[in-house]
Amino acid sequence: MAVAYPRKFQNAIGARDILKQVVRDGAEHPHDCDRELHLITLNRYRYAEQRSCKDLTEIIEELDGQPPELVRDLSHHISDEARHAMWLTDLLVELGAKVGTPPGSSYIDEFERSSRQSPVSAKRTGFV
Protein backbone atom coordinates (compact mmCIF):
# COMPACT_ATOMS: atom_id res chain seq x y z
CA MET A 1 0.00 0.00 0.00
CA ALA A 2 1.40 3.38 -0.96
CA VAL A 3 1.67 6.01 1.72
CA ALA A 4 -0.89 8.80 1.34
CA TYR A 5 1.12 11.89 2.17
CA PRO A 6 -0.32 15.16 3.41
CA ARG A 7 -2.05 17.23 0.74
CA LYS A 8 0.71 19.80 0.68
CA PHE A 9 2.99 17.22 -0.98
CA GLN A 10 0.36 16.30 -3.60
CA ASN A 11 1.95 12.83 -3.85
CA ALA A 12 5.05 14.40 -5.46
CA ILE A 13 7.41 13.04 -2.81
CA GLY A 14 7.98 9.47 -1.62
CA ALA A 15 8.86 7.88 1.71
CA ARG A 16 12.58 7.72 0.99
CA ASP A 17 12.59 11.37 -0.12
CA ILE A 18 10.91 12.36 3.15
CA LEU A 19 13.38 10.29 5.17
CA LYS A 20 16.30 11.98 3.37
CA GLN A 21 14.91 15.43 4.05
CA VAL A 22 13.99 14.80 7.66
CA VAL A 23 16.81 12.62 8.97
CA ARG A 24 19.31 12.32 6.10
CA ASP A 25 19.38 8.71 4.97
CA GLY A 26 22.49 6.98 6.37
CA ALA A 27 23.24 5.27 3.05
CA GLU A 28 23.83 8.62 1.33
CA HIS A 29 25.30 10.47 4.31
CA PRO A 30 27.14 7.83 6.37
CA HIS A 31 28.69 10.39 8.71
CA ASP A 32 25.60 12.50 9.31
CA CYS A 33 23.10 10.15 10.95
CA ASP A 34 22.43 6.66 12.14
CA ARG A 35 19.49 5.62 9.96
CA GLU A 36 18.40 2.82 12.28
CA LEU A 37 18.27 5.18 15.26
CA HIS A 38 16.06 7.56 13.29
CA LEU A 39 13.73 4.73 12.25
CA ILE A 40 13.42 3.69 15.90
CA THR A 41 12.63 7.32 16.79
CA LEU A 42 9.95 7.52 14.08
CA ASN A 43 8.52 4.25 15.40
CA ARG A 44 8.40 5.75 18.90
CA TYR A 45 6.37 8.66 17.52
CA ARG A 46 4.09 6.17 15.74
CA TYR A 47 3.66 4.17 18.93
CA ALA A 48 2.84 7.30 20.97
CA GLU A 49 0.22 8.43 18.45
CA GLN A 50 -1.34 4.96 18.43
CA ARG A 51 -1.24 4.66 22.22
CA SER A 52 -2.85 8.06 22.72
CA CYS A 53 -5.89 6.86 20.75
CA LYS A 54 -6.41 4.12 23.33
CA ASP A 55 -5.81 6.42 26.28
CA LEU A 56 -8.13 9.16 24.99
CA THR A 57 -10.82 6.57 24.29
CA GLU A 58 -10.60 5.44 27.90
CA ILE A 59 -11.06 9.05 29.04
CA ILE A 60 -14.13 9.45 26.83
CA GLU A 61 -15.60 6.26 28.29
CA GLU A 62 -15.03 7.58 31.81
CA LEU A 63 -16.74 10.87 30.93
CA ASP A 64 -19.85 8.93 29.92
CA GLY A 65 -21.02 11.65 27.55
CA GLN A 66 -20.56 14.63 29.89
CA PRO A 67 -19.79 17.29 28.94
CA PRO A 68 -20.75 16.65 25.31
CA GLU A 69 -18.45 19.37 23.95
CA LEU A 70 -15.41 17.76 25.58
CA VAL A 71 -16.39 14.32 24.28
CA ARG A 72 -16.71 15.83 20.79
CA ASP A 73 -13.34 17.57 21.01
CA LEU A 74 -11.59 14.46 22.32
CA SER A 75 -13.19 12.39 19.55
CA HIS A 76 -11.78 14.78 16.95
CA HIS A 77 -8.40 14.58 18.64
CA ILE A 78 -8.48 10.78 18.49
CA SER A 79 -9.17 11.04 14.78
CA ASP A 80 -6.10 13.24 14.33
CA GLU A 81 -3.92 10.91 16.40
CA ALA A 82 -5.12 7.88 14.43
CA ARG A 83 -4.33 9.63 11.15
CA HIS A 84 -0.81 10.43 12.38
CA ALA A 85 -0.30 6.82 13.52
CA MET A 86 -1.54 5.52 10.18
CA TRP A 87 0.74 7.83 8.21
CA LEU A 88 3.80 6.94 10.30
CA THR A 89 2.98 3.22 10.10
CA ASP A 90 2.63 3.37 6.31
CA LEU A 91 5.88 5.34 6.06
CA LEU A 92 7.83 2.90 8.23
CA VAL A 93 6.45 -0.15 6.42
CA GLU A 94 7.35 1.39 3.06
CA LEU A 95 10.89 1.98 4.37
CA GLY A 96 11.11 -1.64 5.56
CA ALA A 97 11.35 -0.63 9.23
CA LYS A 98 9.96 -2.40 12.29
CA VAL A 99 6.56 -1.22 13.54
CA GLY A 100 6.29 -3.21 16.75
CA THR A 101 6.55 -1.87 20.29
CA PRO A 102 9.73 0.24 20.34
CA PRO A 103 12.61 -0.83 22.58
CA GLY A 104 12.94 0.63 26.05
CA SER A 105 10.33 2.30 28.17
CA SER A 106 8.06 4.95 26.75
CA TYR A 107 7.35 8.30 28.35
CA ILE A 108 3.72 7.18 28.55
CA ASP A 109 4.68 4.17 30.67
CA GLU A 110 6.89 6.37 32.87
CA PHE A 111 4.06 8.87 33.34
CA GLU A 112 1.60 6.12 34.27
CA ARG A 113 4.12 4.61 36.67
CA SER A 114 4.78 7.96 38.33
CA SER A 115 1.08 8.81 38.60
CA ARG A 116 0.50 5.61 40.59
CA GLN A 117 3.24 6.47 43.11
CA SER A 118 2.51 7.92 46.51
CA PRO A 119 3.40 11.62 46.99
CA VAL A 120 6.41 10.65 49.16
CA SER A 121 7.90 8.24 46.63
CA ALA A 122 7.12 10.67 43.79
CA LYS A 123 9.26 13.33 45.47
CA ARG A 124 12.11 10.83 45.90
CA THR A 125 12.15 9.89 42.18
CA GLY A 126 11.61 13.42 40.91
CA PHE A 127 8.23 12.61 39.32
CA VAL A 128 5.47 14.76 40.74
Helices and strands as residue ranges (DSSP letters): G 7-9, H 15-23, H 35-63, H 68-94, H 107-115, H 119-125
